[in-house]
Amino acid sequence: MRVAILGGGLAGTACAYMFKRHGLEPVLYEAAESLALAASGNSVGLYNPRFTAGRGPEQEFYAAAFFEALKLFESLPGIDWNPCGALHLVNDDKKAKRFPQTVQSWGWGEHEMRMLSAPEASEVAGVALAFPALYLARSGTVSPRKLCGAYAQGVEVHLNHPVADLSTIKADAIVLTGGMGLVKFPEAAHLPLKPVRGQITYIEASEESAKLRCTIGYGGYVTPLIDGVHCVGSTFQRWLDHSEIIGQDDLDNILKLHEHVHAFRGLHTVEGQRAAVRTTAPDNFPVVGALDAGRRIYVSTAHGSHGILSSLRAAQLLAQLLTGGQAGYAFSGELMGALSPGRFAN
Ligand SMILES: Cc1cc2nc3c(=O)[nH]c(=O)nc-3n(C[C@H](O)[C@H](O)[C@H](O)COP(=O)(O)OP(=O)(O)OC[C@H]3O[C@@H](n4cnc5c(N)ncnc54)[C@H](O)[C@@H]3O)c2cc1C
């Protein structure tokens, strides 16, 4: 079965990879001159589940995505994968309540997820931390840009190929993954997608900051040294939809870092930055499933701030639908409903 995929970011290339793996014939159309030039173009990204206090569709989705990603990243060369661990600081009252509930209700083993005191978190981090933390020992970083390249290996890709009209596509099924570009299609125009701009900042290291061994999240995030710099992210602007660089964003990223990780105080030198636009849905959950089952038009979008994990699991869901269940992935009916584009019908 030939499946046309529109969009060459994480959502589209993950689909291409999964469809090929399950015996479908993907062909990918990307408007730009190269893959991963939009939201998926960062050289560094963190793969973390979106934490919920209880169990439910979100937990089912992100937990499965996390373990699927670990299995897959191990087998993909050249993606700068570093499972260095992730500390999520308990820096407000909500997290103080929610994170222990997450640990209890998700039921992962101690070696996967546990709460640490501030001294224990400092020991893990390699730098002093003033907050307790939720620790995921196998979380870490990967290059979204390189991941797109790895996913698309061996796939028929048409670059500089913006698709304006789905009736021009010759395929047995079509998957729309074009981020905010999707709303131009009448088939997807009803989806309440919203852009959220973000900017990451690369900063110089000091002898002290270079000791950082894992990622630290605190509302923003910082990574251990990668290619001689730390990556500090990320702004989250619901009111902007452009990818121009904003100087103030670098200052905001750095100030937030200084506030939460004292080992970085005094580090101000910006070595680079990148801005892009995320696609989100009002309920902050991806939109994945059939847009028009009769015409075999599907969608994978609204991956928000967790696209590394969610695009992969979304691709598995679509592989499952397109192969009539032969792909062999399990999804509860409740989760499929929560992801479905049909949830916005009323
Ligand atoms: C600053 C920033 C930091 C982030 N950090 C992280 C992180 O640490 N961890 C994480 O998991 N996620 C992170 N994200 C989110 C993640 O990058 C996104 O969720 C993900 O990249 C979305 O992928 P996508 O394929 O849906 O969209 P995109 O990457 O935007 O891809 C859409 C593609 O579709 C193409 N297209 C659009 N219309 C058409 C058309 N008509 N025909 C053909 N092609 C078309 C576009 O050119 C584009 O290439 C971050 C995002 C930003 C902006």
The ligand as a MOL file (V3000), in Angstrom:
LIG
                    3D

  0  0  0     0  0            999 V3000
M  V30 BEGIN CTAB
M  V30 COUNTS 53 58 0 0 0
M  V30 BEGIN ATOM
M  V30 1 C 12.2940 25.7820 20.6190 0
M  V30 2 C 11.7140 24.3850 20.6450 0
M  V30 3 C 12.2520 23.4570 21.5210 0
M  V30 4 C 11.7050 22.1570 21.5650 0
M  V30 5 N 12.2770 21.2390 22.4140 0
M  V30 6 C 11.7740 19.9710 22.4260 0
M  V30 7 C 12.3680 18.9910 23.2540 0
M  V30 8 O 13.3620 19.2480 23.9640 0
M  V30 9 N 11.8170 17.7270 23.2540 0
M  V30 10 C 10.7270 17.4190 22.4880 0
M  V30 11 O 10.2680 16.2580 22.5270 0
M  V30 12 N 10.1570 18.3480 21.6790 0
M  V30 13 C 10.6540 19.5980 21.6420 0
M  V30 14 N 10.0750 20.5370 20.8370 0
M  V30 15 C 8.8700 20.1540 20.0920 0
M  V30 16 C 9.1830 19.3660 18.8310 0
M  V30 17 O 10.2700 19.9530 18.1770 0
M  V30 18 C 7.9280 19.3470 17.9470 0
M  V30 19 O 6.8580 18.7580 18.6720 0
M  V30 20 C 8.1460 18.5620 16.6750 0
M  V30 21 O 9.2840 19.0200 16.0050 0
M  V30 22 C 6.9300 18.6520 15.7660 0
M  V30 23 O 7.1960 17.9500 14.5700 0
M  V30 24 P 6.2190 18.0550 13.3150 0
M  V30 25 O 6.7440 17.1320 12.3070 0
M  V30 26 O 4.8090 17.9270 13.7690 0
M  V30 27 O 6.3360 19.5720 12.8150 0
M  V30 28 P 7.4970 20.2930 11.9690 0
M  V30 29 O 8.8350 19.8850 12.4020 0
M  V30 30 O 7.1660 21.7500 12.0380 0
M  V30 31 O 7.2970 19.7330 10.5010 0
M  V30 32 C 6.2530 20.0850 9.6580 0
M  V30 33 C 6.8080 20.0300 8.2430 0
M  V30 34 O 5.7280 20.0340 7.3050 0
M  V30 35 C 6.1360 20.7820 6.1850 0
M  V30 36 N 4.9230 21.1890 5.4770 0
M  V30 37 C 3.9380 22.0300 5.9290 0
M  V30 38 N 2.9640 22.1450 5.0030 0
M  V30 39 C 3.3320 21.3470 3.9560 0
M  V30 40 C 2.7200 21.0470 2.6900 0
M  V30 41 N 1.5580 21.6060 2.3360 0
M  V30 42 N 3.3630 20.2120 1.8460 0
M  V30 43 C 4.5470 19.6440 2.2060 0
M  V30 44 N 5.1560 19.9120 3.3740 0
M  V30 45 C 4.5620 20.7460 4.2580 0
M  V30 46 C 6.9290 21.9200 6.7860 0
M  V30 47 O 7.7890 22.5070 5.8360 0
M  V30 48 C 7.6870 21.2170 7.9020 0
M  V30 49 O 8.9380 20.7360 7.4670 0
M  V30 50 C 10.5980 21.8200 20.7460 0
M  V30 51 C 10.0930 22.7690 19.8600 0
M  V30 52 C 10.6330 24.0360 19.7990 0
M  V30 53 C 10.0810 25.0210 18.8180 0
M  V30 END ATOM
M  V30 BEGIN BOND
M  V30 1 1 1 2
M  V30 2 1 2 3
M  V30 3 2 2 52
M  V30 4 2 3 4
M  V30 5 1 4 5
M  V30 6 1 4 50
M  V30 7 2 5 6
M  V30 8 1 6 7
M  V30 9 1 6 13
M  V30 10 2 7 8
M  V30 11 1 7 9
M  V30 12 1 9 10
M  V30 13 2 10 11
M  V30 14 1 10 12
M  V30 15 2 12 13
M  V30 16 1 13 14
M  V30 17 1 14 15
M  V30 18 1 14 50
M  V30 19 1 15 16
M  V30 20 1 16 17
M  V30 21 1 16 18
M  V30 22 1 18 19
M  V30 23 1 18 20
M  V30 24 1 20 21
M  V30 25 1 20 22
M  V30 26 1 22 23
M  V30 27 1 23 24
M  V30 28 2 24 25
M  V30 29 1 24 26
M  V30 30 1 24 27
M  V30 31 1 27 28
M  V30 32 2 28 29
M  V30 33 1 28 30
M  V30 34 1 28 31
M  V30 35 1 31 32
M  V30 36 1 32 33
M  V30 37 1 33 34
M  V30 38 1 33 48
M  V30 39 1 34 35
M  V30 40 1 35 36
M  V30 41 1 35 46
M  V30 42 1 36 37
M  V30 43 1 36 45
M  V30 44 2 37 38
M  V30 45 1 38 39
M  V30 46 1 39 40
M  V30 47 2 39 45
M  V30 48 1 40 41
M  V30 49 2 40 42
M  V30 50 1 42 43
M  V30 51 2 43 44
M  V30 52 1 44 45
M  V30 53 1 46 47
M  V30 54 1 46 48
M  V30 55 1 48 49
M  V30 56 2 50 51
M  V30 57 1 51 52
M  V30 58 1 52 53
M  V30 END BOND
M  V30 END CTAB
M  END
